[in-house]
Amino acid sequence: HNDIVGYESPNIDKFAVLELVDPGNREGVLLLDFMNEVYSNFNTPVLRVELRGSNLLEKLIYGSLTIGIASVHLAEERGLDPAKTESIGKYKKRAREIFAAQ
């Protein structure tokens, strides 16, 4: 959802990466550490947010809320209405058509 809406008003000049990571997921942390090396080659800023919670569900909710707030802030900063989701409506319509044909 967020990646689709993000293309509606791209701002390539001010690109940054927001990472959500479960500090208890060793492999995930190692992969993100590797990706940070890649990003540093392009001088891309990275903000890492560690998921909080005592279990997987709490961490998923925390991550979902974090991304939701970040996407609303980014939309407003770009002059977009965060509640308007025309491209998502088109996506859902096309997905229904594709799966109905199965």
Helices and strands as residue ranges (DSSP letters): H 2-6, G 12-14, E 17-21, H 26-41, E 46-50, H 56-77, H 86-100
